[in-house]
Amino acid sequence: MNFQFDLIKDKIEFFEAADLKTLEKKINEQIEVNKGILLCVHSVSHQMHLDEQGRRWYSAVVHFKNSGSSSI
C-alpha cells in the first residue's frame, strides 16, 4: 500500500464579526487549527464597515503559509 501526502502551501481564510473581540477569537481559534497542518500566519488584512443603522461590522482576511516553505 502506497501513501502520498501533499502539504498545503497557501490558504486564505475570511472572517467576520460584529465586534473586534469576537473577530480576534475566531482568528485565534483558526490559527491553532492551522498549526496542526503546519500553516502559520503570513499576513492579515482587516476592515470595518458601518451599516445603514450605523452599526459596525468587522472583517478580516488571513493568509496562511506553510511554515516550512521559503519566501519568494
C-alpha positions in Angstrom: 0.0 0.0 0.0 1.4 3.4 -1.0 0.5 6.6 0.8 1.3 10.0 -0.7 0.8 13.3 1.3 0.7 16.7 -0.3 1.3 19.6 2.0 -0.9 22.7 1.8 1.4 25.6 0.8 -1.1 28.5 1.0 -4.5 29.0 2.5 -6.6 32.2 2.6 -9.5 32.4 5.1 -12.1 35.1 5.6 -13.6 36.1 9.0 -16.4 38.5 10.1 -17.9 39.6 13.3 -20.0 42.3 14.9 -17.1 43.2 17.3 -13.3 43.1 17.4 -13.2 40.7 20.4 -15.2 38.1 18.5 -13.2 38.6 15.3 -10.0 38.1 17.2 -11.3 35.0 18.9 -12.3 33.4 15.6 -8.9 34.2 14.0 -7.0 32.8 17.0 -9.1 29.6 17.0 -8.3 29.1 13.3 -4.6 29.8 13.9 -4.5 26.9 16.4 -6.3 24.6 13.9 -3.9 25.5 11.1 -0.8 24.9 13.2 -1.8 21.2 13.1 -1.3 21.2 9.3 1.9 23.3 9.6 0.5 26.6 8.5 1.4 29.9 10.1 0.1 33.5 9.5 1.8 35.2 6.6 -0.4 38.3 6.5 -3.6 39.8 7.8 -5.9 42.5 6.3 -8.9 43.9 8.1 -11.7 46.4 7.5 -14.5 48.0 9.4 -17.8 48.8 7.8 -20.8 50.8 9.0 -24.3 49.5 8.0 -27.3 51.7 7.3 -28.2 51.8 11.1 -24.6 52.9 12.0 -23.6 49.6 13.4 -20.0 48.5 13.0 -19.2 45.2 11.2 -15.6 43.9 11.2 -14.0 41.6 8.6 -10.5 40.1 8.1 -8.6 38.1 5.5 -5.8 36.0 6.9 -3.2 34.4 4.5 -1.7 31.3 6.0 1.5 29.8 4.5 3.3 26.6 5.1 5.8 27.2 8.0 8.5 25.2 6.1 8.1 27.0 2.8 10.7 29.5 1.7 9.8 33.1 0.8 9.5 34.1 -2.9 
